[in-house]
Amino acid sequence: MANRNNHYEAAFEEYLRSRGIPYVAVDEARRSLLGDGTSLKSLDFIVSVPGKTTWLVDVKGRRFPSGDVQKQYWKNWSTRDDLRSLAQWEELFGADFRGLFVFAYDVLGRRAPLPAEQLFHHRDNLYGFVAVALADYAGAVHPISPRWDTWAMPAAAFRRIARPLDTLLGTAGK
């Protein structure tokens, strides 16, 4: 099951339910092992929109903005393990499935990653769901921390390729 202690994933799941989008929440309790002993980070959700791509989703919770002293917008980092595992899941599931990072931004201030009508209220928080396909993201990231093996895109590049989740899933206006 999805990690319902993670407010980003709980909000994402409620977003899917509220729009009637079919999905499977993946059990994240353990990493998956391939036949050769390779360990894979679990997906968060498999999302299927009839007549569209089936997405293998990894939810990335971020604050918007982040940072206490210097406000930073559009944080979009992931780990090499996230990238490698999602690519492996794509390969295992086959051509009809595509990896997708969903950046679930918890809106903390007056600025938001999306227009007000595209924001999602869950519990006492406001979220903006922005998505980028693995193929687009992986081709544009660069290392930001060798110690943590984290990767990200410059904010301007991320904003060019990321899409509101409503647009990507065809649920705008629902």
PyMOL commands that set and color helices and strands:
alter all, ss='L'
color gray80, all
select helices_A, chain A and resi 7-18+80-93+116-118+134-138+155-161+165-169
alter helices_A, ss='H'
color red, helices_A
select strands_A, chain A and resi 23-25+32-33+39-40+45-48+54-64+78-79+97-107+120-122+125-133+142-145+150-152+163-164
alter strands_A, ss='S'
color yellow, strands_A
deselect
rebuild
show_as cartoon
